[in-house]
């Protein structure tokens, strides 16, 4: 029987494979359509998702090691996301897919390396939100994050 971390890693990998498959089918016109949910072009939304995997892996590592820097708010995250959208307005499909693969590889390795005890470790990630476990971050900021943004992209491009 697979461990909890292995099951989470496998679920995340499947979501990433589906995301990559969708991104591979998008043309230039699709890449520029603006999503209703994020109000960003599809390409920027995809780049945002792809760029989040590695930082989320660092947050998970910080939770289990007890070494989160602290002082981070959800408002700061929102501003970082808005800045990212502006800075990557011209991102390309190939660079975004490469980023998706690289970030997913790193995040999956972190997830696979966790014990059940580490998955249950709780810490304050955002000073204006309740403490979260490593597992909650993995589910919310990796697995569900893929569903959220890929769902928005699918709706926008009609696929």
matplotlib code that plots the C-alpha trace (Angstrom):
import matplotlib.pyplot as plt

x = [0.0, 1.3, 2.1, 0.1, 2.8, 3.2, -0.6, -0.5, 2.5, 0.8, -2.3, -0.3, 1.6, -1.6, -3.0, 0.3, 0.2, -3.4, -2.4, 0.6, -1.6, -4.0, -1.3, 0.2, -3.1, -3.4, -2.7, -1.6, -5.2, -6.1, -2.9, -4.1, -7.7, -8.5, -9.9, -13.0, -11.8, -8.2, -8.8, -5.4, -4.5, -4.5, -0.7, -0.2, -2.6, -0.7, 2.7, 1.4, 0.4, 3.7, 5.8, 4.1, 5.2, 8.7, 7.9, 5.1, 7.6, 9.8, 6.9, 6.2, 9.9, 9.7, 6.7, 8.2, 11.6, 10.1, 11.9, 9.3, 10.4, 7.2, 5.7, 3.9, 0.3, -2.4, -2.3, 1.4, 0.7, -2.0, 0.5, 3.1, 0.6, -0.4, 3.3, 4.0, 1.1, 2.5, 6.1, 5.1, 2.6, 4.7, 5.4, 5.5, 3.9, 7.2, 8.8, 5.6, 5.5, 9.2, 8.6, 5.6, 7.6, 10.6, 8.6, 6.4, 9.5, 10.9, 7.5, 6.8, 10.2, 9.5, 6.0, 7.3, 10.0, 7.6, 6.5, 2.9, 4.2, 5.7, 2.5, 0.6, 3.1, 1.3, 2.7, 1.7, 2.2, 0.2, 0.1, -3.6, -4.7, -5.0, -2.0, -1.9, -0.4, 2.1, -0.6, -3.1, -0.6, 0.1, -3.6, -4.5, -1.5, -0.4, -3.3, -6.3, -4.3, -3.9, -7.6, -8.5, -6.4, -6.6, -10.4, -10.4, -8.3, -10.5, -13.6, -11.9, -10.8, -13.7, -11.7]
y = [0.0, 3.4, 5.9, 9.0, 11.2, 8.9, 9.1, 12.9, 12.9, 10.7, 12.8, 15.9, 14.3, 13.3, 16.8, 18.2, 15.8, 16.8, 20.5, 20.0, 18.1, 21.0, 23.6, 21.7, 22.0, 25.8, 28.1, 31.7, 33.0, 30.8, 31.9, 35.5, 35.1, 36.6, 34.3, 35.3, 34.1, 35.5, 38.3, 37.4, 36.1, 32.3, 32.3, 34.4, 32.2, 29.1, 30.8, 31.8, 28.2, 26.8, 29.3, 28.5, 24.8, 25.4, 28.1, 25.9, 23.1, 25.5, 26.4, 22.7, 22.2, 25.2, 23.9, 20.5, 21.9, 24.6, 27.3, 29.4, 33.0, 34.5, 37.9, 36.9, 37.9, 36.9, 40.5, 40.1, 37.0, 38.8, 41.6, 39.1, 37.4, 40.7, 41.7, 38.3, 38.8, 42.1, 40.9, 37.8, 39.3, 38.1, 34.6, 31.9, 28.5, 26.6, 28.5, 28.0, 24.3, 23.9, 25.8, 23.6, 20.5, 21.7, 23.0, 19.9, 17.7, 19.6, 19.8, 16.1, 15.1, 17.2, 15.6, 12.1, 12.6, 13.3, 11.0, 10.9, 12.8, 15.5, 15.8, 16.5, 19.2, 22.5, 26.0, 29.6, 30.3, 33.5, 35.8, 36.6, 33.0, 30.0, 27.7, 24.9, 21.5, 20.5, 18.2, 21.1, 23.2, 20.3, 19.8, 23.5, 25.1, 22.3, 19.9, 22.2, 25.1, 23.1, 22.3, 25.9, 27.5, 24.7, 24.7, 28.4, 28.0, 25.2, 27.4, 30.3, 28.3, 25.9, 22.7]
z = [0.0, -1.0, 1.8, 2.2, 0.8, -2.2, -2.8, -2.7, -5.0, -7.5, -7.4, -8.0, -10.8, -12.5, -12.3, -13.7, -16.6, -17.4, -17.2, -19.5, -22.0, -22.1, -22.4, -25.3, -27.2, -26.9, -29.8, -29.8, -29.8, -26.8, -24.9, -25.1, -24.0, -20.6, -18.0, -16.1, -12.7, -12.6, -15.1, -16.6, -20.0, -20.2, -20.6, -17.5, -15.5, -16.6, -15.8, -12.4, -11.7, -13.0, -11.0, -7.7, -7.5, -6.3, -3.7, -2.3, -1.9, 0.0, 2.3, 2.9, 3.8, 6.1, 7.9, 8.5, 9.5, 11.8, 9.8, 8.1, 7.9, 9.3, 8.7, 5.5, 4.9, 2.4, 1.2, 0.4, -1.6, -3.5, -4.4, -5.4, -7.7, -9.2, -9.8, -11.3, -13.8, -14.9, -15.1, -17.1, -19.5, -22.5, -21.3, -24.0, -24.0, -24.3, -21.3, -19.2, -19.9, -19.1, -15.8, -15.1, -15.5, -13.5, -10.6, -10.5, -10.4, -7.4, -5.6, -6.1, -4.7, -1.6, -1.1, -1.7, 1.0, 3.8, 6.6, 7.9, 11.0, 8.8, 6.8, 10.1, 11.2, 11.6, 11.3, 10.7, 7.0, 6.8, 9.8, 9.0, 8.6, 10.9, 11.1, 8.4, 8.2, 5.5, 4.0, 3.9, 1.9, -0.4, -1.1, -1.3, -2.9, -5.2, -6.0, -5.7, -7.2, -10.4, -10.5, -9.9, -12.6, -15.2, -14.7, -15.4, -18.5, -19.8, -19.3, -21.1, -24.1, -24.2, -23.8]

ax = plt.figure().add_subplot(projection="3d")
ax.plot(x, y, z, "-o")
ax.set_aspect("equal")
plt.show()
